[in-house]
Amino acid sequence: MTVLYTSDHEWIDTGDAAAATVGITTHAQDALGDVVFVDLPAVGASFKKGEVAGVVESVKAAADIYMPVGGEVVEVNEALRADPSLANSDPLAAGWFFKVRLSDPAETASLMDQAAYDALVKDA
């Protein structure tokens, strides 16, 4: 499992060579509160790094989900669409949002490892 993080609080697991898995971090779901709705991208849609690929809504607020890297969405988590609370109860596993085929794997070089992300959210 090779998990990297964005400053916008998304994580991406690039451990699967076919497609990387994207979700929101524990910090993000804590800040949002109870997630009540997710708007996931369409399978086959392509995004550039940093583009909005979806939305997560909670009882407190709505937040955009940004693409950590450019690529094509190859799968979405239908279980999350049916039960958005998975983003709260298991954000790093069952609460994943979508899988993406990376257009340029080198883009992951600008993402943070666990230690750098922990330092980012330490005082947040």
C-alpha positions in Angstrom: 0.0 0.0 0.0 1.6 3.3 -1.1 -0.6 6.1 0.3 0.2 9.7 -0.5 -1.7 12.9 0.6 -2.7 16.3 -0.8 -2.9 19.6 1.1 -6.6 19.5 0.3 -6.9 16.3 2.5 -7.4 13.7 -0.2 -5.4 10.5 -0.1 -4.3 8.3 -3.0 -3.2 4.7 -2.8 -0.9 4.0 -5.8 -0.1 0.4 -4.8 -2.3 -1.1 -7.5 -0.6 -0.8 -10.9 -3.9 -0.8 -12.8 -5.6 2.0 -10.9 -5.0 4.2 -7.9 -7.7 4.6 -5.2 -8.7 8.1 -4.0 -10.6 9.1 -0.8 -10.7 11.8 1.9 -8.5 11.7 5.0 -9.6 11.1 8.5 -8.8 14.7 9.2 -11.1 15.8 6.4 -14.0 13.7 7.6 -13.5 14.9 11.2 -13.7 18.5 10.0 -16.8 17.9 7.8 -18.8 16.0 10.4 -21.4 13.5 9.4 -21.3 12.9 5.7 -24.8 12.8 4.2 -24.2 12.8 0.4 -21.4 12.3 -2.1 -21.3 13.3 -5.7 -18.9 11.0 -7.5 -17.4 11.5 -10.9 -18.6 9.5 -13.9 -16.6 6.4 -14.9 -14.6 7.3 -18.0 -14.3 11.0 -17.1 -10.8 12.4 -17.3 -9.5 15.1 -15.0 -6.3 17.1 -14.7 -4.4 17.3 -11.4 -6.2 19.7 -9.1 -9.5 19.7 -10.9 -12.7 19.2 -8.9 -13.8 15.5 -9.4 -16.6 15.3 -6.9 -18.3 16.8 -3.9 -18.9 15.6 -0.4 -21.7 17.1 1.7 -22.1 16.9 5.4 -24.4 18.3 8.1 -21.9 21.1 8.5 -20.7 22.0 4.9 -20.0 20.9 1.4 -16.4 20.3 0.1 -15.0 19.7 -3.3 -12.9 16.6 -3.9 -9.9 17.5 -6.0 -7.9 15.1 -8.2 -4.6 14.4 -6.6 -3.2 13.5 -10.0 -4.4 13.6 -13.6 -6.1 10.6 -15.0 -9.3 8.7 -16.0 -11.8 7.5 -13.5 -12.2 3.8 -14.0 -14.4 2.9 -11.0 -16.5 4.7 -8.4 -17.5 3.4 -5.0 -21.2 2.6 -5.3 -21.3 1.4 -1.7 -20.3 5.0 -0.7 -23.0 6.5 -2.9 -25.6 4.2 -1.2 -24.2 4.8 2.3 -22.2 8.1 2.5 -21.5 7.5 6.2 -18.7 5.1 5.1 -16.6 8.3 4.5 -16.9 8.8 8.3 -16.7 5.3 9.6 -13.9 4.0 7.4 -12.4 6.8 5.3 -9.2 5.0 4.5 -10.7 1.8 3.3 -14.4 1.1 2.7 -15.1 4.8 2.3 -12.9 5.3 -0.8 -14.4 7.5 -3.5 -13.1 6.4 -6.9 -10.2 4.7 -8.7 -8.2 6.5 -11.4 -5.8 5.4 -14.1 -2.9 7.8 -13.8 -2.1 9.8 -17.0 1.4 10.7 -15.6 2.6 8.7 -12.6 5.4 11.3 -12.1 2.7 13.7 -10.7 2.7 11.7 -7.5 6.2 13.2 -6.7 4.5 16.5 -5.5 2.3 14.7 -3.0 3.0 14.2 0.7 4.0 11.1 2.5 2.4 10.2 5.9 5.0 12.1 7.9 4.6 15.3 5.9 0.8 15.1 6.0 0.8 14.5 9.8 3.0 17.6 10.1 0.5 19.6 8.0 -2.5 18.7 10.1 -0.7 18.6 13.5 -1.9 22.1 14.6 -5.1 22.2 12.4 
